[in-house]
Amino acid sequence: MNEQPYLSIIIPAYKEKERIGRTLLEIEEYLSKKEYTYEILVVVDGSPDNTAEIARNYGSQVHNLRIIENEENNGKGYVVKQGLLEAKGKFRLFMDADGSTSIDHLDVFLPEIEKKENEIIIGSRDIEGSFVQIRQPRHREIMGDIGNYLIRITLGLWSFPDTQCGFKLLSADASQEIARRMKVSRFGFDFELLALARKLHFRIKQLPVRWLNEEGSTVSLFGPNGFIQVLIDLLKTRWRFCMGQYRIKEFFQKK
């Protein structure tokens, strides 16, 4: 594809051999009915299973599919950043490989980001109009509520009741400027991305989503993707802003 595609879809994938095929076919079925150009990037995060191989096998059924395979596991934030920077689309969506937020939300998201007043559209499970079809286990909901409160207070994101929904659509400009500043490699990247977007004065709109919890999450209390690590990344993100490590002034100086 030589011309810039209208839309890039970025799918971070780790241990997704059971679900990646279904998700790719759902995306292809949706996009095949649209008139705009697109590309699909599956960014495999050093998965120990054959997620990358299975995704490649769908190349004959899924148009404009690219697989980026990392040998080492670096974290969801790392591969989302990688995908946003590698993508070529005018607009760039990242979504979860399990399809917990379905691709057909683009029917509403794309018209909104085409408006001049919006540069980032994020899905939210906690605003009017949202619907959670199958909820997470109660202990994970409690951890999520506590973490969300701390995120909103610490980073000044109080107007965003759901910073962590894995369905976000960005313009090419916002993708480049934000992604090249991102430093959080694991699950805390969502709040870092939004805080950067606010600091860089990109215009953000929240839209409600229908969300279905899928089994197979790697989130826990401890470990590299655990609740404790997210809190550590939250404090590090606050510190980086205080120390000017995100080069916000540089952005405004060049404009």
MIDOSE-1310 file (N, C-alpha, C; in nm, 2 decimals, decimal comma, always signed):
residues 255
mneq	+0,09/-0,12/+0,00/+0,00/+0,00/+0,00/+0,09/+0,12/+0,00; +0,09/+0,20/-0,11/+0,17/+0,31/-0,13/+0,11/+0,44/-0,07; -0,02/+0,46/-0,09/-0,08/+0,58/-0,04/-0,11/+0,56/+0,11; -0,12/+0,68/+0,18/-0,15/+0,67/+0,32/-0,29/+0,61/+0,34
pyls	-0,30/+0,51/+0,42/-0,43/+0,45/+0,45/-0,51/+0,55/+0,54; -0,64/+0,54/+0,52/-0,73/+0,62/+0,61/-0,72/+0,58/+0,75; -0,72/+0,45/+0,77/-0,73/+0,39/+0,91/-0,62/+0,28/+0,93; -0,55/+0,29/+1,05/-0,47/+0,18/+1,09/-0,53/+0,13/+1,22
iiip	-0,53/-0,01/+1,23/-0,58/-0,07/+1,35/-0,46/-0,15/+1,41; -0,43/-0,12/+1,53/-0,32/-0,18/+1,60/-0,37/-0,27/+1,71; -0,32/-0,40/+1,70/-0,37/-0,50/+1,80/-0,25/-0,55/+1,88; -0,23/-0,51/+2,00/-0,12/-0,57/+2,08/-0,16/-0,71/+2,12
ayke	-0,07/-0,81/+2,11/-0,10/-0,95/+2,13/+0,00/-1,02/+2,21; -0,05/-1,09/+2,31/+0,04/-1,18/+2,40/-0,04/-1,30/+2,44; +0,01/-1,42/+2,41/-0,07/-1,54/+2,44/-0,21/-1,53/+2,38; -0,22/-1,50/+2,26/-0,36/-1,48/+2,20/-0,39/-1,58/+2,09
keri	-0,32/-1,70/+2,09/-0,34/-1,80/+1,98/-0,48/-1,84/+1,97; -0,56/-1,84/+2,08/-0,69/-1,89/+2,08/-0,79/-1,79/+2,02; -0,75/-1,66/+2,03/-0,85/-1,56/+2,00/-0,81/-1,47/+1,88; -0,69/-1,46/+1,84/-0,64/-1,37/+1,74/-0,71/-1,39/+1,61
grtl	-0,73/-1,51/+1,57/-0,79/-1,54/+1,44/-0,94/-1,49/+1,44; -1,01/-1,52/+1,54/-1,15/-1,47/+1,54/-1,16/-1,32/+1,54; -1,07/-1,25/+1,61/-1,07/-1,11/+1,61/-1,03/-1,05/+1,47; -0,93/-1,11/+1,41/-0,89/-1,06/+1,28/-1,01/-1,08/+1,17
leie	-1,08/-1,19/+1,18/-1,19/-1,21/+1,09/-1,30/-1,12/+1,11; -1,33/-1,09/+1,24/-1,43/-0,99/+1,27/-1,40/-0,85/+1,22; -1,27/-0,81/+1,23/-1,23/-0,68/+1,18/-1,23/-0,68/+1,03; -1,19/-0,79/+0,96/-1,19/-0,79/+0,82/-1,34/-0,79/+0,77
eyls	-1,42/-0,86/+0,83/-1,56/-0,86/+0,79/-1,62/-0,72/+0,80; -1,59/-0,64/+0,90/-1,64/-0,51/+0,92/-1,58/-0,41/+0,82; -1,44/-0,42/+0,80/-1,37/-0,32/+0,71/-1,40/-0,35/+0,57; -1,43/-0,47/+0,53/-1,45/-0,51/+0,39/-1,57/-0,44/+0,33
kkey	-1,66/-0,39/+0,42/-1,78/-0,33/+0,38/-1,77/-0,18/+0,37; -1,65/-0,13/+0,41/-1,62/+0,02/+0,41/-1,55/+0,06/+0,28; -1,56/+0,19/+0,25/-1,50/+0,24/+0,12/-1,37/+0,30/+0,15; -1,33/+0,31/+0,27/-1,19/+0,37/+0,30/-1,09/+0,27/+0,30
tyei	-0,96/+0,31/+0,29/-0,85/+0,22/+0,29/-0,80/+0,20/+0,44; -0,74/+0,09/+0,46/-0,70/+0,05/+0,59/-0,58/-0,04/+0,60; -0,52/-0,05/+0,71/-0,42/-0,15/+0,74/-0,44/-0,21/+0,88; -0,40/-0,33/+0,90/-0,41/-0,40/+1,03/-0,27/-0,44/+1,08
lvvv	-0,23/-0,40/+1,19/-0,10/-0,43/+1,25/-0,12/-0,52/+1,38; -0,07/-0,64/+1,38/-0,07/-0,72/+1,50/+0,07/-0,71/+1,55; +0,09/-0,65/+1,67/+0,22/-0,64/+1,73/+0,23/-0,74/+1,84; +0,31/-0,84/+1,82/+0,32/-0,96/+1,91/+0,43/-0,93/+2,02
dgsp	+0,39/-0,94/+2,14/+0,48/-0,90/+2,25/+0,56/-1,01/+2,31; +0,65/-1,07/+2,23/+0,74/-1,18/+2,27/+0,66/-1,29/+2,33; +0,55/-1,33/+2,26/+0,46/-1,43/+2,31/+0,53/-1,57/+2,31; +0,51/-1,65/+2,41/+0,58/-1,78/+2,41/+0,50/-1,89/+2,33
dnta	+0,38/-1,85/+2,29/+0,30/-1,94/+2,21/+0,32/-1,90/+2,06; +0,24/-1,96/+1,97/+0,25/-1,93/+1,83/+0,15/-1,83/+1,78; +0,13/-1,73/+1,86/+0,03/-1,62/+1,82/+0,07/-1,56/+1,69; +0,20/-1,53/+1,67/+0,25/-1,46/+1,55/+0,22/-1,55/+1,43
eiar	+0,26/-1,68/+1,44/+0,24/-1,77/+1,33/+0,09/-1,78/+1,29; +0,01/-1,79/+1,39/-0,14/-1,80/+1,36/-0,19/-1,68/+1,29; -0,14/-1,56/+1,34/-0,19/-1,44/+1,28/-0,14/-1,43/+1,13; -0,02/-1,47/+1,11/+0,03/-1,47/+0,97/-0,05/-1,56/+0,88
nygs	-0,10/-1,67/+0,93/-0,18/-1,76/+0,85/-0,31/-1,70/+0,80; -0,35/-1,59/+0,86/-0,47/-1,53/+0,82/-0,45/-1,42/+0,71; -0,32/-1,41/+0,67/-0,29/-1,31/+0,57/-0,36/-1,32/+0,44; -0,40/-1,45/+0,40/-0,48/-1,46/+0,28/-0,63/-1,43/+0,29
qvhn	-0,67/-1,42/+0,41/-0,81/-1,38/+0,44/-0,83/-1,24/+0,49; -0,73/-1,18/+0,54/-0,74/-1,05/+0,60/-0,65/-0,96/+0,52; -0,70/-0,86/+0,45/-0,63/-0,77/+0,37/-0,54/-0,67/+0,45; -0,43/-0,64/+0,38/-0,34/-0,53/+0,44/-0,30/-0,56/+0,59
lrii	-0,27/-0,69/+0,61/-0,23/-0,74/+0,74/-0,08/-0,74/+0,76; -0,03/-0,68/+0,86/+0,11/-0,68/+0,89/+0,13/-0,74/+1,03; +0,23/-0,82/+1,05/+0,27/-0,88/+1,18/+0,40/-0,83/+1,22; +0,41/-0,77/+1,34/+0,53/-0,72/+1,39/+0,56/-0,81/+1,52
enee	+0,67/-0,89/+1,51/+0,69/-0,98/+1,62/+0,82/-0,94/+1,69; +0,80/-0,92/+1,82/+0,91/-0,89/+1,91/+0,96/-1,02/+1,98; +1,09/-1,04/+1,98/+1,14/-1,16/+2,04/+1,12/-1,17/+2,19; +1,13/-1,05/+2,26/+1,12/-1,04/+2,40/+0,99/-0,98/+2,44
nngk	+0,94/-1,02/+2,56/+0,82/-0,96/+2,62/+0,86/-0,82/+2,68; +0,80/-0,72/+2,63/+0,83/-0,58/+2,69/+0,71/-0,52/+2,76; +0,59/-0,56/+2,73/+0,47/-0,50/+2,79/+0,38/-0,44/+2,69; +0,25/-0,43/+2,73/+0,15/-0,38/+2,64/+0,18/-0,24/+2,60
gyvv	+0,22/-0,16/+2,69/+0,25/-0,02/+2,65/+0,36/-0,01/+2,55; +0,46/-0,09/+2,56/+0,57/-0,09/+2,46/+0,52/-0,12/+2,32; +0,44/-0,22/+2,31/+0,39/-0,26/+2,17/+0,29/-0,17/+2,12; +0,21/-0,11/+2,20/+0,11/-0,01/+2,16/+0,19/+0,11/+2,10
kqgl	+0,29/+0,16/+2,18/+0,38/+0,27/+2,13/+0,44/+0,23/+1,99; +0,49/+0,11/+1,99/+0,55/+0,06/+1,86/+0,46/+0,06/+1,75; +0,33/+0,02/+1,77/+0,23/+0,02/+1,67/+0,19/+0,15/+1,62; +0,17/+0,25/+1,72/+0,13/+0,38/+1,69/+0,24/+0,45/+1,60
leak	+0,37/+0,42/+1,63/+0,48/+0,48/+1,55/+0,50/+0,42/+1,42; +0,47/+0,29/+1,41/+0,49/+0,21/+1,28/+0,37/+0,23/+1,19; +0,25/+0,26/+1,24/+0,13/+0,28/+1,16/+0,14/+0,39/+1,06; +0,07/+0,39/+0,95/+0,08/+0,49/+0,85/-0,06/+0,57/+0,84
gkfr	-0,16/+0,52/+0,90/-0,29/+0,57/+0,88/-0,31/+0,72/+0,92; -0,41/+0,78/+0,86/-0,45/+0,92/+0,90/-0,51/+0,91/+1,04; -0,58/+0,81/+1,07/-0,63/+0,78/+1,20/-0,58/+0,64/+1,25; -0,55/+0,63/+1,38/-0,49/+0,51/+1,43/-0,57/+0,46/+1,56
lfmd	-0,62/+0,34/+1,55/-0,70/+0,28/+1,66/-0,62/+0,17/+1,72; -0,61/+0,17/+1,85/-0,56/+0,04/+1,91/-0,67/-0,02/+1,99; -0,68/-0,15/+1,98/-0,79/-0,22/+2,05/-0,73/-0,36/+2,10; -0,80/-0,42/+2,19/-0,75/-0,54/+2,25/-0,78/-0,66/+2,16
adgs	-0,69/-0,75/+2,17/-0,69/-0,87/+2,08/-0,81/-0,96/+2,11; -0,87/-0,95/+2,23/-0,98/-1,03/+2,27/-1,12/-0,98/+2,22; -1,11/-0,86/+2,16/-1,23/-0,80/+2,10/-1,34/-0,76/+2,21; -1,29/-0,73/+2,33/-1,38/-0,70/+2,44/-1,46/-0,57/+2,41
tsid	-1,41/-0,48/+2,32/-1,48/-0,37/+2,27/-1,49/-0,39/+2,12; -1,60/-0,41/+2,06/-1,61/-0,46/+1,92/-1,57/-0,35/+1,82; -1,53/-0,39/+1,71/-1,48/-0,30/+1,60/-1,59/-0,21/+1,55; -1,71/-0,25/+1,56/-1,82/-0,17/+1,50/-1,84/-0,04/+1,58
hldv	-1,77/-0,02/+1,69/-1,78/+0,11/+1,76/-1,72/+0,22/+1,67; -1,64/+0,18/+1,57/-1,59/+0,28/+1,48/-1,70/+0,36/+1,40; -1,81/+0,30/+1,39/-1,92/+0,37/+1,32/-1,95/+0,50/+1,39; -1,93/+0,51/+1,52/-1,95/+0,63/+1,59/-1,82/+0,71/+1,62
flpe	-1,71/+0,64/+1,64/-1,58/+0,70/+1,67/-1,52/+0,78/+1,55; -1,53/+0,72/+1,43/-1,46/+0,79/+1,32/-1,53/+0,92/+1,28; -1,66/+0,93/+1,28/-1,73/+1,06/+1,25/-1,69/+1,17/+1,35; -1,67/+1,12/+1,48/-1,63/+1,22/+1,58/-1,49/+1,27/+1,56
iekk	-1,39/+1,18/+1,52/-1,25/+1,23/+1,51/-1,23/+1,31/+1,38; -1,33/+1,29/+1,29/-1,32/+1,37/+1,17/-1,35/+1,52/+1,19; -1,42/+1,54/+1,30/-1,45/+1,68/+1,33/-1,33/+1,76/+1,38; -1,31/+1,88/+1,35/-1,19/+1,96/+1,38/-1,17/+1,97/+1,52
enei	-1,27/+1,96/+1,60/-1,26/+1,99/+1,75/-1,21/+1,86/+1,82; -1,19/+1,75/+1,75/-1,15/+1,63/+1,82/-1,02/+1,57/+1,75; -0,92/+1,53/+1,84/-0,80/+1,47/+1,79/-0,78/+1,33/+1,85; -0,85/+1,30/+1,96/-0,84/+1,17/+2,02/-0,98/+1,13/+2,07
iigs	-1,02/+1,01/+2,04/-1,15/+0,96/+2,09/-1,12/+0,84/+2,17; -1,17/+0,84/+2,30/-1,14/+0,72/+2,38/-1,27/+0,66/+2,43; -1,27/+0,53/+2,43/-1,38/+0,45/+2,48/-1,39/+0,46/+2,64; -1,51/+0,46/+2,69/-1,53/+0,47/+2,84/-1,64/+0,37/+2,88
rdie	-1,61/+0,29/+2,98/-1,71/+0,20/+3,03/-1,79/+0,26/+3,15; -1,76/+0,39/+3,18/-1,81/+0,45/+3,30/-1,88/+0,59/+3,28; -1,93/+0,61/+3,15/-2,00/+0,73/+3,13/-2,14/+0,69/+3,08; -2,23/+0,78/+3,08/-2,37/+0,75/+3,04/-2,37/+0,69/+2,90
gsfv	-2,45/+0,59/+2,88/-2,46/+0,52/+2,76/-2,38/+0,39/+2,74; -2,28/+0,38/+2,83/-2,19/+0,26/+2,83/-2,27/+0,14/+2,88; -2,22/+0,02/+2,85/-2,28/-0,11/+2,89/-2,18/-0,21/+2,91; -2,17/-0,27/+3,03/-2,08/-0,38/+3,06/-2,16/-0,51/+3,05
qirq	-2,14/-0,59/+2,95/-2,22/-0,71/+2,93/-2,18/-0,82/+3,03; -2,05/-0,84/+3,05/-2,01/-0,94/+3,15/-1,90/-0,87/+3,23; -1,92/-0,86/+3,36/-1,83/-0,79/+3,44/-1,71/-0,87/+3,48; -1,60/-0,81/+3,53/-1,48/-0,87/+3,58/-1,51/-0,93/+3,72
prhr	-1,43/-1,02/+3,76/-1,44/-1,07/+3,90/-1,44/-0,95/+4,00; -1,51/-0,97/+4,11/-1,53/-0,85/+4,20/-1,39/-0,80/+4,25; -1,30/-0,89/+4,28/-1,17/-0,84/+4,34/-1,10/-0,75/+4,24; -1,11/-0,79/+4,11/-1,05/-0,70/+4,00/-1,12/-0,57/+3,99
eimg	-1,25/-0,57/+4,00/-1,32/-0,44/+3,99/-1,28/-0,35/+4,11; -1,26/-0,41/+4,23/-1,22/-0,33/+4,34/-1,08/-0,27/+4,32; -0,99/-0,35/+4,27/-0,86/-0,30/+4,24/-0,86/-0,19/+4,13; -0,95/-0,21/+4,04/-0,96/-0,12/+3,93/-1,02/+0,02/+3,98
dign	-1,12/+0,01/+4,07/-1,18/+0,13/+4,12/-1,08/+0,21/+4,20; -1,00/+0,14/+4,28/-0,90/+0,21/+4,37/-0,79/+0,27/+4,28; -0,74/+0,19/+4,18/-0,64/+0,24/+4,09/-0,69/+0,36/+4,01; -0,81/+0,36/+3,96/-0,87/+0,46/+3,88/-0,88/+0,59/+3,96
ylir	-0,92/+0,58/+4,08/-0,93/+0,70/+4,17/-0,79/+0,76/+4,19; -0,69/+0,68/+4,21/-0,55/+0,73/+4,23/-0,50/+0,79/+4,10; -0,53/+0,73/+3,99/-0,48/+0,78/+3,86/-0,54/+0,92/+3,84; -0,67/+0,94/+3,86/-0,73/+1,07/+3,83/-0,68/+1,18/+3,92
itlg	-0,66/+1,14/+4,05/-0,61/+1,24/+4,14/-0,46/+1,28/+4,11; -0,38/+1,18/+4,09/-0,24/+1,20/+4,07/-0,20/+1,27/+3,95; -0,27/+1,25/+3,84/-0,23/+1,30/+3,71/-0,33/+1,41/+3,66; -0,43/+1,45/+3,74/-0,52/+1,55/+3,70/-0,61/+1,51/+3,59
lwsf	-0,65/+1,38/+3,60/-0,74/+1,33/+3,49/-0,88/+1,30/+3,55; -0,93/+1,39/+3,64/-1,05/+1,37/+3,71/-1,17/+1,36/+3,61; -1,17/+1,43/+3,50/-1,28/+1,43/+3,41/-1,29/+1,30/+3,32; -1,19/+1,20/+3,35/-1,19/+1,08/+3,27/-1,22/+0,96/+3,37
pdtq	-1,34/+0,92/+3,38/-1,37/+0,81/+3,48/-1,31/+0,68/+3,44; -1,28/+0,66/+3,31/-1,22/+0,53/+3,27/-1,10/+0,56/+3,18; -0,98/+0,56/+3,24/-0,86/+0,59/+3,16/-0,81/+0,46/+3,09; -0,85/+0,34/+3,13/-0,79/+0,22/+3,10/-0,86/+0,14/+2,99
cgfk	-0,97/+0,18/+2,94/-1,04/+0,11/+2,83/-0,95/+0,09/+2,71; -0,94/-0,03/+2,66/-0,84/-0,05/+2,55/-0,90/-0,03/+2,41; -0,96/+0,08/+2,39/-1,02/+0,12/+2,26/-1,00/+0,27/+2,24; -0,90/+0,31/+2,18/-0,86/+0,45/+2,17/-0,82/+0,48/+2,02
llsa	-0,88/+0,59/+1,97/-0,85/+0,63/+1,83/-0,79/+0,77/+1,83; -0,67/+0,78/+1,76/-0,59/+0,90/+1,76/-0,57/+0,94/+1,62; -0,55/+1,07/+1,60/-0,50/+1,13/+1,47/-0,36/+1,09/+1,45; -0,31/+1,10/+1,33/-0,17/+1,06/+1,30/-0,07/+1,16/+1,38
dasq	-0,11/+1,28/+1,39/-0,02/+1,38/+1,45/-0,02/+1,35/+1,60; -0,14/+1,33/+1,66/-0,14/+1,30/+1,81/-0,06/+1,17/+1,84; -0,08/+1,07/+1,75/-0,01/+0,94/+1,77/+0,14/+0,96/+1,77; +0,19/+1,04/+1,68/+0,34/+1,06/+1,67/+0,39/+1,13/+1,79
eiar	+0,33/+1,24/+1,82/+0,38/+1,33/+1,93/+0,37/+1,26/+2,07; +0,26/+1,19/+2,09/+0,24/+1,13/+2,22/+0,33/+1,00/+2,23; +0,32/+0,91/+2,13/+0,39/+0,78/+2,13/+0,54/+0,80/+2,15; +0,60/+0,90/+2,09/+0,75/+0,91/+2,10/+0,79/+0,97/+2,23
rmkv	+0,69/+1,01/+2,31/+0,72/+1,05/+2,45/+0,69/+0,95/+2,56; +0,62/+0,85/+2,52/+0,57/+0,75/+2,62/+0,69/+0,67/+2,67; +0,68/+0,64/+2,80/+0,79/+0,57/+2,87/+0,74/+0,44/+2,94; +0,61/+0,44/+2,97/+0,56/+0,33/+3,05/+0,54/+0,21/+2,96
srfg	+0,60/+0,10/+2,99/+0,60/-0,02/+2,90/+0,49/-0,11/+2,92; +0,43/-0,11/+3,04/+0,32/-0,21/+3,07/+0,19/-0,15/+3,09; +0,10/-0,20/+3,17/-0,04/-0,16/+3,17/-0,07/-0,02/+3,21; +0,02/+0,05/+3,27/+0,00/+0,19/+3,30/+0,01/+0,29/+3,19
fdfe	+0,04/+0,24/+3,07/+0,06/+0,33/+2,95/-0,07/+0,41/+2,92; -0,19/+0,36/+2,95/-0,31/+0,43/+2,91/-0,32/+0,57/+2,98; -0,29/+0,57/+3,11/-0,30/+0,70/+3,18/-0,18/+0,79/+3,14; -0,07/+0,73/+3,11/+0,04/+0,82/+3,06/+0,00/+0,88/+2,93
llal	-0,06/+0,80/+2,84/-0,10/+0,85/+2,71/-0,20/+0,97/+2,73; -0,30/+0,95/+2,81/-0,40/+1,06/+2,83/-0,34/+1,18/+2,90; -0,25/+1,16/+2,99/-0,19/+1,28/+3,06/-0,10/+1,35/+2,96; -0,03/+1,28/+2,87/+0,05/+1,35/+2,77/-0,04/+1,42/+2,67
arkl	-0,15/+1,36/+2,64/-0,24/+1,43/+2,54/-0,29/+1,56/+2,60; -0,32/+1,56/+2,73/-0,37/+1,68/+2,80/-0,26/+1,79/+2,80; -0,14/+1,75/+2,84/-0,03/+1,84/+2,85/+0,00/+1,90/+2,71; -0,01/+1,82/+2,60/+0,02/+1,87/+2,47/-0,10/+1,94/+2,40
hfri	-0,21/+1,95/+2,48/-0,33/+2,02/+2,44/-0,40/+1,96/+2,32; -0,39/+1,83/+2,31/-0,47/+1,76/+2,21/-0,61/+1,75/+2,26; -0,71/+1,76/+2,17/-0,85/+1,76/+2,22/-0,90/+1,62/+2,22; -0,96/+1,58/+2,34/-1,00/+1,45/+2,36/-1,15/+1,44/+2,39
kqlp	-1,22/+1,34/+2,33/-1,36/+1,32/+2,35/-1,38/+1,18/+2,40; -1,46/+1,16/+2,50/-1,50/+1,03/+2,55/-1,63/+0,98/+2,49; -1,64/+0,86/+2,45/-1,76/+0,80/+2,40/-1,79/+0,67/+2,48; -1,92/+0,64/+2,50/-1,95/+0,51/+2,57/-1,93/+0,39/+2,48
vrwl	-1,89/+0,28/+2,55/-1,87/+0,16/+2,47/-1,95/+0,04/+2,54; -1,98/-0,06/+2,46/-2,03/-0,18/+2,51/-1,90/-0,27/+2,54; -1,89/-0,32/+2,65/-1,77/-0,40/+2,69/-1,81/-0,53/+2,74; -1,73/-0,63/+2,70/-1,75/-0,77/+2,74/-1,62/-0,82/+2,80
neeg	-1,62/-0,86/+2,92/-1,50/-0,91/+2,99/-1,47/-1,05/+2,93; -1,34/-1,07/+2,89/-1,30/-1,19/+2,84/-1,20/-1,26/+2,93; -1,21/-1,39/+2,95/-1,11/-1,46/+3,04/-0,98/-1,46/+2,97; -0,87/-1,47/+3,05/-0,74/-1,48/+2,99/-0,65/-1,36/+3,02
stvs	-0,70/-1,27/+3,10/-0,62/-1,15/+3,14/-0,50/-1,19/+3,22; -0,39/-1,11/+3,20/-0,27/-1,14/+3,28/-0,26/-1,04/+3,39; -0,37/-0,97/+3,42/-0,36/-0,87/+3,53/-0,37/-0,94/+3,67; -0,29/-0,90/+3,76/-0,30/-0,96/+3,90/-0,25/-0,85/+4,00
lfgp	-0,23/-0,89/+4,12/-0,19/-0,79/+4,22/-0,04/-0,77/+4,21; +0,04/-0,87/+4,19/+0,19/-0,86/+4,18/+0,23/-0,89/+4,04; +0,36/-0,89/+4,01/+0,41/-0,92/+3,88/+0,42/-0,80/+3,79; +0,48/-0,82/+3,67/+0,51/-0,71/+3,58/+0,38/-0,64/+3,53
ngfi	+0,27/-0,71/+3,53/+0,14/-0,65/+3,49/+0,05/-0,63/+3,60; +0,10/-0,64/+3,72/+0,01/-0,63/+3,84/-0,02/-0,49/+3,89; -0,12/-0,49/+3,98/-0,17/-0,37/+4,03/-0,06/-0,28/+4,10; +0,03/-0,35/+4,17/+0,14/-0,28/+4,24/+0,23/-0,21/+4,13
qvli	+0,26/-0,28/+4,02/+0,34/-0,22/+3,92/+0,27/-0,10/+3,85; +0,14/-0,11/+3,84/+0,07/+0,01/+3,78/+0,08/+0,13/+3,87; +0,07/+0,11/+4,00/+0,09/+0,22/+4,10/+0,23/+0,28/+4,09; +0,33/+0,19/+4,08/+0,47/+0,23/+4,07/+0,48/+0,32/+3,94
dllk	+0,43/+0,27/+3,83/+0,43/+0,35/+3,71/+0,36/+0,48/+3,72; +0,25/+0,48/+3,79/+0,18/+0,60/+3,81/+0,27/+0,71/+3,88; +0,33/+0,67/+3,99/+0,42/+0,76/+4,06/+0,54/+0,81/+3,97; +0,59/+0,71/+3,90/+0,70/+0,75/+3,81/+0,66/+0,85/+3,70
trwr	+0,53/+0,83/+3,65/+0,48/+0,92/+3,55/+0,47/+1,06/+3,61; +0,41/+1,07/+3,73/+0,40/+1,20/+3,79/+0,54/+1,27/+3,81; +0,64/+1,19/+3,85/+0,77/+1,24/+3,87/+0,83/+1,29/+3,74; +0,81/+1,21/+3,63/+0,86/+1,26/+3,50/+0,80/+1,39/+3,46
fcmg	+0,68/+1,41/+3,48/+0,62/+1,54/+3,45/+0,68/+1,65/+3,53; +0,69/+1,62/+3,66/+0,75/+1,72/+3,75/+0,90/+1,76/+3,71; +0,97/+1,66/+3,66/+1,11/+1,68/+3,62/+1,13/+1,72/+3,47; +1,02/+1,74/+3,40/+1,03/+1,78/+3,26/+1,08/+1,68/+3,16
qyri	+1,07/+1,55/+3,20/+1,13/+1,44/+3,12/+1,05/+1,41/+2,99; +0,93/+1,47/+2,98/+0,85/+1,44/+2,86/+0,86/+1,54/+2,75; +0,95/+1,64/+2,77/+0,98/+1,74/+2,67/+0,86/+1,81/+2,62; +0,77/+1,85/+2,71/+0,65/+1,92/+2,67/+0,68/+2,06/+2,61
keff	+0,77/+2,13/+2,67/+0,81/+2,26/+2,62/+0,86/+2,26/+2,47; +0,94/+2,15/+2,44/+0,99/+2,13/+2,31/+0,88/+2,13/+2,21; +0,77/+2,07/+2,24/+0,65/+2,06/+2,15/+0,60/+2,20/+2,11; +0,58/+2,28/+2,21/+0,53/+2,41/+2,19/+0,63/+2,51/+2,13
qkk	+0,75/+2,49/+2,15/+0,86/+2,57/+2,09/+0,86/+2,55/+1,94; +0,84/+2,43/+1,89/+0,85/+2,41/+1,75/+0,73/+2,44/+1,67; +0,62/+2,47/+1,74/+0,49/+2,50/+1,67/+0,49/+2,65/+1,63
